[in-house]
Amino acid sequence: MSQLHRLTPERVMFFSFVGAHMQPTEFRGTLDLASSVGTTVDAYAQDEGYWHLFVALRLGGTTTSLVFTTEGRSAGYRFEVFPISVQSLAEPKHAWRSLPRSMLISSAVPLWRCEWVEAGATGETMGLHPSTQYAGRGPAPSTALVSARVLAGVLLEGSLGEQLVIAASDSAPFNVELFSSEQAVKRALENFEPVRPNK
């Protein structure tokens, strides 16, 4: 479970009408993954520094790339979620970093996670009624004021068993993260609903 960010609303009465125990609302971006299967990825690009608002994958033998971004959606009073989206764009001029080896995508699996708000703060904050937003595999705990189910990541699997996870950050709004090592992929998947990777 990861903490997203602290919220400091003046009132939290709104949450009592939403109800964390009801079926959570689902949020998804524009994510057509079918066209990625059968393509080859040979490099990636990502913004440097704290703010990295996209992950781009260069498709070998073409002039296009897959660009993953997020978009903010209101899920309740001062509760915002960031589902992931992907576009196929003409290859931009990025500082590309080559993958250890080219990866022929054999499957693309959407990754869902639960995000919720609890009363209180884990550190210094301001306001009379602080709240904290969390993200994880779910389900939301009984102490949650409100929750949502968010399509926040993608698992790409290669024909030789390689795996990449591209996901909306669980700690910084709008940021997009890339996980490529075996251990990093494993840790990332622990924060999403279970999937059955191809072998």
N, C-alpha and C positions, 0 to 999 in steps of 0.2 A: 504494500500500500504506500502510495506517495502523496505528500502534501502539495497541493497546487499553489494556493496563495491565500493569505488571510483577507477576510472581508470584514468591514466595519459598518454595517447598516445601523441606522438609528432605530429601526424597528424590524423585528423578524416575524411579526404576526402573519405575514403573507405565507410563510412556510407551513403554518398549521393547516392551511386550506389545500396545499399541494399534496402533502402526505407522502413520506418516504416509503410507506408500506404498500402503496398502490403500485400497479405496473408502471415502471418508469418510462417516460417518453423517450423515443429513439431519435437520435440526431445523426445524419449522414451527409457527407459532401458529395461532390461530383466525382464518382470513382468507378469508371469503366475499366475493369482490369482485363477483359477478354482479349483486347488487342495486344497486350504485353506478352501473352503466352506465345512462345515460338521465336521471340526476338532475342538478340544477344546483347548483353550489357558488358562494356569493357572499361568503363571509368565512371566516376561520380564527381560531383561538385557540391560544395556547401559554403554558405557565408562563414567568414571567420568571426571570432569574437563572441560576445554573449548573445547577440541577436543573430540568429541564423534562420531566416524566414522561409527557406526552401531547401530541398534536396533534389538535385538533378542527376539522372542516370543517362549516360551517353549510349545510344544504341549503335553498335558496330555495324559498319557497312551501309549506314543510312545518313541522312542529314537532319535527323530529328532526335529529340531527347524526351524522356519522361520527367516532368517537373512536378514534384509534390509540394503542396502548400496547405495551409489550414485557413479556416474562416470562422470568425466568431459568431456564435448563436446564443441568444438569450434562452436560458432554461428555467428562469425564475427570477425573482427579485434579487438583483446583484449576484446572480449565479449564471456564469457564462461558460460555455463549452466550446471546443475547437475541433470539429471533425476534420478529417484529412481529405484532400482532393488531389486529383492528378490530371495533368493535361499533356498532350503530345504536341511539342512545339518545335519549330525550326531550331536547329542546334545553336544555342547562344554561345558567346565567347566567354566561357568560364575558365577558371584555373582548374583544369581537370586533373584528377588523381586516378591513376590506373589501378584497377583491381589486381590482386595477385595473379588472376587468370580470368579470361573472358568467361562469362556465365550465360549459358543458354537457358532462358526461363522456361521451366516446364509447368509451373503452376503459380498462381497468384491468389493468396488467401486473405480476405478482409479480416481485420482484427478488431474486436469489440471490447470495450471496458466499461466499468461502472464509475461514475463520478457523482459525488454527493457533498453535502454541506452539513457540518455539525456546529452546534453552538460552542462558543469559547475559542480561545486562541492559545497556541503553544509557545508563544513568545510575546515580546512587547508589541503593543498595538495601541490604537486610539479608538475612541467611541465608547458608547455605553453598552452596546450589545455586539461584541465581536463574534465573528464566525470564521470557520476554517473550511476550505474546500480540499477534498481528497480525490484521488483516482486510484483504481486498482481492479483486480479480477472481479470483485463483488461476491455476493450481493452486498448492498449497502447495509450497515449495521442498524439495529433498532433505534439508535440514538440519532440517526440522520434526520435532518429537517426536510430535505428534498433530495431527489436523486435523478439521474438520467443515464441512459445507455447510449454510448457514443462510439461510432465507427471511427477510431482514432489511429489506426495503423494498417499496415500491409505486410504480409510475409511473402517474400519472393523465394521460390525454390528452384535450384538449378538442376540440370539433367545429371550432374555428377554428385549430387547431394549437397551442394552449396546452399547457403541460406543468407538472406538479407532481410532485415526488418527496417522499415521506414515508418516513423510514428510521430504523432503530435507529442510535444514535450509534456511531461507530467509535472513540470515545475515552473515553466515560463510560457505565458500566453503567446500564441502565434509561432513559436519556435518549432522546427521540424528536426528530428534526430535520425541518424543512420546508425544501425548496429550491424557489424559485419563479421566480427570474430565469433567463434563457436560459443564462448562463454558469454559474450555480450548479447548475442541472440537469445541464449537460454534465459538470461536475467530479464531481458525485455519481455519475453513471452510470459513470464510469471505474472506480469501485471495486466494480462489480457485474459479473456475467456479462453478455455482450452481449445486447441485446434489439433488436427491430425495431420502433421506434415507428411508429405510423400517421401518414401525411402528409395 
